Amino acid sequence: FLLLLALSVSGLASAAEWKEGTHYNRLDNPVRTESDSGVEVAEVFWYGCPHCYNFKPLIEEWAASAPDYVNYVKIPAALGRNWEPHAYAFYALEAMGELDKVHDALFEALAGERRPLNTPEALADFV
């Protein structure tokens, strides 16, 4: 009986199809993405956000096992002037190919330790 139940439930789940207008809506002005193919999942974060800091290991685990058609990208939020230096640091480090070396440390310093790395000079000294 349990096998029959499991097979019937899995059959229902795989039979479901996503339909435009029912499960999603096509945008009149599509959002620009990094890739024209697949699905883009964007994590918008701030290095000083304790919620982003706690979410980080979960999204990294998910991204590591995401299907090949998923393009996972990180976007630093700059919702105020005091957040801007952190967003600039993200893009500068990314452009220099150094983001992977410093990304975790910035999260730990700003959200974990609540260090005041809020100026370009303080960030430069940290990096």
Residue frames as a rotation matrix with the C-alpha (Angstrom) as fourth column:
PHE 1
0.567 0.824 0.000 0.00
0.824 -0.567 0.000 0.00
0.000 0.000 -1.000 0.00
LEU 2
0.467 -0.448 -0.763 2.79
0.162 -0.805 0.571 2.45
-0.869 -0.390 -0.304 0.91
LEU 3
-0.632 -0.717 0.292 4.59
0.385 0.037 0.922 1.76
-0.672 0.696 0.253 -2.35
LEU 4
-0.186 0.672 0.717 1.38
0.967 -0.003 0.253 2.38
0.172 0.740 -0.650 -4.30
LEU 5
0.764 0.459 -0.454 0.78
0.575 -0.804 0.154 5.61
-0.294 -0.378 -0.878 -2.41
ALA 6
0.039 -0.851 -0.524 4.35
0.117 -0.517 0.848 6.80
-0.992 -0.095 0.080 -3.01
LEU 7
-0.715 -0.301 0.632 4.13
0.611 0.173 0.773 6.01
-0.342 0.938 0.060 -6.71
SER 8
0.196 0.865 0.462 0.81
0.960 -0.265 0.089 7.79
0.200 0.427 -0.882 -7.12
VAL 9
0.742 0.019 -0.670 2.04
0.328 -0.882 0.339 10.92
-0.584 -0.472 -0.660 -5.31
SER 10
-0.313 -0.924 -0.219 5.29
0.133 -0.271 0.953 11.03
-0.940 0.270 0.207 -7.29
GLY 11
-0.485 0.216 0.847 3.29
0.870 0.215 0.443 10.62
-0.087 0.952 -0.292 -10.50
LEU 12
0.648 0.762 -0.008 1.14
0.762 -0.648 -0.020 13.61
-0.020 0.007 -1.000 -9.61
ALA 13
0.466 -0.542 -0.699 4.17
0.114 -0.747 0.655 15.73
-0.877 -0.385 -0.287 -8.80
SER 14
-0.607 -0.779 0.157 5.94
0.243 0.005 0.970 14.93
-0.756 0.627 0.186 -12.06
ALA 15
-0.219 0.602 0.768 2.78
0.976 0.155 0.157 15.41
-0.025 0.784 -0.621 -14.12
ALA 16
0.578 0.446 -0.683 2.39
0.508 -0.852 -0.127 19.02
-0.639 -0.274 -0.719 -13.02
GLU 17
-0.134 -0.580 0.804 3.39
0.958 -0.283 -0.045 21.53
0.254 0.764 0.594 -15.69
TRP 18
-0.442 -0.076 -0.894 4.14
0.426 -0.894 -0.135 25.20
-0.789 -0.441 0.428 -15.19
LYS 19
0.015 0.546 0.838 1.70
0.992 -0.111 0.055 27.30
0.123 0.830 -0.544 -17.19
GLU 20
-0.926 -0.319 0.200 2.07
0.323 -0.946 -0.013 30.95
0.193 0.053 0.980 -18.08
GLY 21
-0.400 0.796 0.455 -0.72
-0.462 -0.603 0.650 32.96
0.792 0.050 0.609 -16.52
THR 22
0.703 0.613 -0.360 -1.37
-0.032 0.533 0.845 30.29
0.710 -0.583 0.395 -13.90
HIS 23
0.655 -0.541 -0.527 2.00
0.755 0.434 0.492 29.65
-0.037 -0.720 0.693 -12.25
TYR 24
-0.368 -0.780 -0.507 3.90
0.616 -0.613 0.496 32.67
-0.697 -0.129 0.706 -13.53
ASN 25
0.820 0.559 -0.120 3.48
0.302 -0.601 -0.740 35.80
-0.486 0.571 -0.662 -15.65
ARG 26
0.033 -0.780 0.625 5.71
0.992 -0.049 -0.113 36.90
0.118 0.624 0.772 -18.50
LEU 27
-0.018 -0.124 -0.992 7.09
0.491 -0.866 0.099 40.40
-0.871 -0.485 0.076 -17.87
ASP 28
0.916 0.350 0.197 6.38
0.355 -0.476 -0.805 43.12
-0.188 0.807 -0.560 -20.43
ASN 29
0.575 -0.807 0.136 9.87
-0.620 -0.538 -0.571 44.49
0.534 0.244 -0.810 -19.76
PRO 30
0.786 -0.253 -0.564 12.03
0.415 0.892 0.178 41.50
0.458 -0.374 0.806 -18.81
VAL 31
0.821 -0.569 0.058 14.70
-0.357 -0.432 0.828 42.03
-0.446 -0.700 -0.557 -16.20
ARG 32
0.463 -0.745 -0.480 18.21
-0.641 0.093 -0.762 41.90
0.612 0.660 -0.435 -17.64
THR 33
0.920 -0.194 0.340 20.12
-0.120 0.687 0.717 38.82
-0.373 -0.701 0.608 -16.47
GLU 34
0.056 -0.995 -0.087 23.73
-0.639 -0.102 0.762 37.70
-0.767 0.013 -0.642 -16.76
SER 35
-0.890 -0.317 0.327 22.80
-0.010 0.731 0.683 34.87
-0.455 0.605 -0.654 -19.12
ASP 36
-0.424 0.752 -0.505 20.21
-0.903 -0.309 0.298 34.47
0.068 0.582 0.810 -21.86
SER 37
-0.104 0.364 -0.926 19.73
-0.275 0.884 0.378 30.80
0.956 0.293 0.008 -21.09
GLY 38
-0.536 -0.072 -0.841 18.48
0.611 0.655 -0.445 28.91
0.583 -0.752 -0.307 -18.07
VAL 39
0.673 0.740 -0.007 17.08
0.450 -0.402 0.797 30.36
0.587 -0.540 -0.603 -14.89
GLU 40
-0.411 -0.811 0.415 18.83
0.093 -0.490 -0.867 33.05
0.907 -0.318 0.277 -12.91
VAL 41
0.644 0.464 -0.608 18.57
0.663 0.057 0.746 32.99
0.381 -0.884 -0.271 -9.13
ALA 42
-0.103 -0.659 0.745 19.89
0.084 -0.752 -0.653 36.22
0.991 -0.005 0.133 -7.63
GLU 43
0.249 0.066 -0.966 20.85
0.960 0.113 0.255 36.56
0.126 -0.991 -0.036 -3.99
VAL 44
0.211 -0.129 0.969 20.58
0.040 -0.989 -0.141 40.21
0.977 0.069 -0.203 -2.98
PHE 45
0.484 -0.155 -0.861 22.54
0.839 0.362 0.406 40.74
0.249 -0.919 0.305 0.22
TRP 46
0.624 -0.435 0.650 24.37
-0.449 -0.880 -0.158 43.21
0.640 -0.193 -0.744 2.43
TYR 47
-0.183 -0.821 -0.541 27.59
0.140 0.523 -0.841 42.21
0.973 -0.230 0.019 4.16
GLY 48
-0.861 -0.196 0.469 26.39
-0.373 -0.382 -0.845 43.78
0.345 -0.903 0.256 7.42
CYS 49
0.083 0.995 0.061 23.01
-0.872 0.043 0.488 42.01
0.482 -0.094 0.871 7.48
PRO 50
-0.575 -0.305 0.759 22.75
-0.713 0.641 -0.283 39.34
-0.400 -0.704 -0.586 10.20
HIS 51
0.447 0.796 0.408 19.91
-0.379 0.582 -0.720 37.64
-0.810 0.167 0.562 8.30
CYS 52
0.749 -0.275 -0.603 21.99
-0.596 0.120 -0.794 37.46
0.290 0.954 -0.074 5.11
TYR 53
-0.310 -0.922 0.232 24.87
-0.915 0.224 -0.335 36.14
0.257 -0.316 -0.913 7.22
ASN 54
-0.340 0.264 0.903 22.68
-0.520 0.747 -0.414 33.35
-0.783 -0.610 -0.117 8.63
PHE 55
0.733 0.680 -0.021 21.19
-0.338 0.337 -0.879 32.60
-0.590 0.651 0.477 5.20
LYS 56
0.213 -0.746 -0.631 24.61
-0.974 -0.213 -0.077 32.40
-0.077 0.631 -0.772 3.52
PRO 57
-0.739 -0.551 0.388 25.42
-0.518 0.832 0.198 28.74
-0.432 -0.055 -0.900 4.32
LEU 58
-0.019 0.825 0.564 21.93
0.134 0.562 -0.817 27.66
-0.991 0.060 -0.121 3.26
ILE 59
0.800 0.333 -0.499 22.05
-0.388 -0.346 -0.854 29.38
-0.457 0.877 -0.148 -0.13
GLU 60
-0.118 -0.918 -0.379 25.60
-0.986 0.061 0.157 28.17
-0.121 0.392 -0.912 -0.74
GLU 61
-0.638 -0.043 0.769 24.54
-0.172 0.981 -0.089 24.58
-0.751 -0.189 -0.633 -0.06
TRP 62
0.437 0.872 0.219 21.57
0.149 0.170 -0.974 24.99
-0.887 0.458 -0.055 -2.37
ALA 63
0.620 -0.228 -0.750 23.67
-0.724 -0.534 -0.437 26.62
-0.301 0.814 -0.496 -5.12
ALA 64
-0.463 -0.879 0.111 26.23
-0.790 0.466 0.398 23.80
-0.402 0.097 -0.911 -4.98
SER 65
-0.723 0.237 0.649 23.53
0.257 0.964 -0.066 21.23
-0.641 0.119 -0.758 -5.76
ALA 66
0.135 0.799 -0.586 21.36
-0.422 -0.488 -0.764 23.35
-0.896 0.351 0.271 -8.07
PRO 67
0.586 0.141 0.798 20.63
0.564 0.636 -0.527 21.95
-0.582 0.758 0.293 -11.55
ASP 68
-0.406 -0.863 0.303 22.98
0.797 -0.171 0.580 22.90
-0.448 0.476 0.757 -14.39
TYR 69
-0.123 0.419 0.900 20.43
0.799 -0.496 0.340 25.25
0.589 0.760 -0.273 -15.95
VAL 70
0.840 0.404 -0.361 20.44
0.542 -0.619 0.568 27.48
0.006 -0.673 -0.739 -12.83
ASN 71
-0.109 -0.832 0.543 22.69
0.524 -0.512 -0.680 30.54
0.845 0.211 0.492 -12.97
TYR 72
0.615 0.273 -0.740 23.23
0.789 -0.197 0.583 31.66
0.014 -0.942 -0.336 -9.35
VAL 73
-0.143 -0.642 0.753 24.45
0.468 -0.714 -0.520 35.25
0.872 0.278 0.403 -8.95
LYS 74
-0.052 0.034 -0.998 25.18
0.964 -0.259 -0.059 37.50
-0.261 -0.965 -0.020 -5.99
ILE 75
0.032 0.117 0.993 24.06
0.480 -0.873 0.088 41.12
0.877 0.473 -0.084 -5.99
PRO 76
-0.668 -0.293 -0.684 25.19
0.744 -0.253 -0.619 43.42
0.008 -0.922 0.387 -3.17
ALA 77
0.453 0.881 0.133 22.43
0.841 -0.473 0.262 45.69
0.294 -0.007 -0.956 -1.92
ALA 78
-0.797 -0.604 0.015 23.13
0.570 -0.760 -0.312 49.39
0.200 -0.240 0.950 -1.53
LEU 79
0.125 0.991 0.044 19.99
0.848 -0.129 0.514 50.61
0.515 -0.027 -0.856 0.21
GLY 80
0.968 0.119 -0.219 21.69
0.218 -0.830 0.513 53.54
-0.121 -0.544 -0.830 1.87
ARG 81
0.656 -0.750 0.079 24.92
-0.542 -0.542 -0.642 55.53
0.525 0.379 -0.762 1.77
ASN 82
0.114 -0.655 0.747 26.47
-0.929 0.195 0.313 53.49
-0.351 -0.730 -0.587 4.57
TRP 83
0.546 0.106 0.831 25.94
0.044 0.987 -0.155 50.30
-0.837 0.121 0.534 2.51
GLU 84
0.955 -0.069 -0.289 27.54
-0.297 -0.240 -0.924 51.68
-0.006 0.968 -0.249 -0.65
PRO 85
0.078 -0.997 -0.013 31.19
-0.995 -0.079 0.056 51.09
-0.057 0.009 -0.998 0.31
HIS 86
-0.223 -0.118 0.968 30.41
-0.337 0.941 0.037 47.39
-0.915 -0.318 -0.250 0.80
ALA 87
0.760 0.531 0.375 28.76
0.202 0.355 -0.913 47.13
-0.618 0.770 0.163 -2.63
TYR 88
0.736 -0.571 -0.364 31.71
-0.662 -0.496 -0.562 48.95
0.140 0.655 -0.743 -4.23
ALA 89
-0.190 -0.833 0.519 34.09
-0.867 0.391 0.310 46.57
-0.461 -0.391 -0.796 -2.46
PHE 90
0.246 0.371 0.895 32.15
0.040 0.919 -0.392 43.57
-0.968 0.133 0.211 -3.81
TYR 91
0.971 0.213 0.112 32.34
0.119 -0.020 -0.993 44.80
-0.210 0.977 -0.045 -7.41
ALA 92
0.476 -0.869 -0.132 35.97
-0.873 -0.450 -0.187 45.89
0.103 0.205 -0.973 -7.13
LEU 93
-0.244 -0.556 0.795 37.01
-0.646 0.704 0.295 42.52
-0.724 -0.441 -0.531 -5.69
GLU 94
0.511 0.503 0.696 34.98
0.209 0.713 -0.669 40.72
-0.834 0.488 0.260 -8.34
ALA 95
0.963 -0.148 -0.225 36.64
-0.267 -0.412 -0.871 42.73
0.036 0.899 -0.436 -11.13
MET 96
0.122 -0.987 0.102 40.09
-0.990 -0.129 -0.060 41.93
0.073 -0.094 -0.993 -9.70
GLY 97
0.231 0.028 -0.972 39.26
-0.286 0.957 -0.040 38.22
0.930 0.287 0.229 -9.41
GLU 98
-0.794 -0.607 0.033 39.72
-0.150 0.143 -0.978 38.36
0.589 -0.782 -0.205 -5.63
LEU 99
-0.032 0.879 0.476 36.12
-0.841 -0.281 0.462 38.07
0.540 -0.385 0.748 -4.46
ASP 100
0.597 0.298 -0.745 36.34
-0.020 0.934 0.358 34.39
0.802 -0.199 0.563 -3.52
LYS 101
-0.322 -0.838 -0.441 39.28
0.549 0.214 -0.808 35.12
0.771 -0.502 0.391 -1.21
VAL 102
-0.971 -0.162 0.173 37.57
0.001 -0.731 -0.683 37.94
0.237 -0.663 0.710 0.73
HIS 103
-0.265 0.961 0.076 33.79
-0.329 -0.164 0.930 37.42
0.906 0.221 0.360 0.46
ASP 104
0.350 0.395 -0.849 33.48
0.560 0.638 0.528 35.15
0.751 -0.661 0.002 3.53
ALA 105
-0.496 -0.640 -0.587 35.85
0.859 -0.261 -0.441 37.31
0.130 -0.723 0.679 5.58
LEU 106
-0.860 0.243 0.448 33.81
-0.171 -0.966 0.197 40.45
0.481 0.093 0.872 4.83
PHE 107
0.178 0.966 -0.189 30.62
-0.134 0.214 0.968 38.74
0.975 -0.147 0.168 5.92
GLU 108
0.211 -0.158 -0.965 32.27
0.841 0.532 0.097 37.52
0.498 -0.832 0.245 9.11
ALA 109
-0.774 -0.607 -0.180 33.78
0.618 -0.663 -0.422 40.91
0.137 -0.438 0.889 9.93
LEU 110
-0.813 0.454 0.366 30.70
-0.342 -0.879 0.332 43.01
0.472 0.144 0.870 9.20
ALA 111
0.200 0.978 -0.059 27.77
-0.546 0.162 0.822 40.80
0.813 -0.133 0.567 10.20
GLY 112
0.405 -0.071 -0.911 29.46
0.487 0.861 0.150 38.30
0.774 -0.504 0.383 12.49
GLU 113
-0.304 -0.662 -0.685 31.83
0.947 -0.130 -0.294 40.56
0.105 -0.738 0.666 14.43
ARG 114
0.736 0.676 0.033 30.03
0.677 -0.736 0.011 43.86
0.031 0.014 -0.999 13.67
ARG 115
-0.267 -0.905 -0.332 33.31
0.791 -0.403 0.460 45.58
-0.550 -0.140 0.823 12.83
PRO 116
0.545 0.516 -0.661 32.98
0.157 -0.837 -0.524 49.19
-0.824 0.182 -0.537 11.63
LEU 117
-0.605 -0.703 0.374 34.33
0.487 0.046 0.872 48.74
-0.630 0.710 0.315 8.09
ASN 118
0.351 0.935 0.057 32.15
0.718 -0.230 -0.657 51.51
-0.601 0.271 -0.752 6.70
THR 119
0.594 -0.224 -0.773 34.56
-0.481 -0.869 -0.118 53.64
-0.645 0.442 -0.624 4.73
PRO 120
0.897 -0.317 -0.308 36.63
-0.173 0.390 -0.904 52.88
0.407 0.864 0.295 1.65
GLU 121
0.010 -0.958 0.288 39.77
-0.784 -0.187 -0.593 53.37
0.621 -0.220 -0.752 3.76
ALA 122
-0.049 0.040 0.998 38.65
-0.870 0.490 -0.062 50.92
-0.491 -0.871 0.011 6.46
LEU 123
0.877 0.403 0.263 37.74
-0.213 0.815 -0.539 48.36
-0.431 0.416 0.800 3.81
ALA 124
0.656 -0.705 -0.271 41.07
-0.366 0.018 -0.930 48.83
0.660 0.709 -0.246 2.02
ASP 125
-0.222 -0.743 0.631 42.94
-0.947 0.010 -0.321 48.29
0.232 -0.669 -0.706 5.27
PHE 126
0.293 0.438 0.850 40.87
-0.652 0.742 -0.158 45.14
-0.700 -0.507 0.503 5.95
VAL 127
0.995 0.094 -0.015 41.49
-0.070 0.617 -0.784 43.67
-0.065 0.781 0.621 2.51
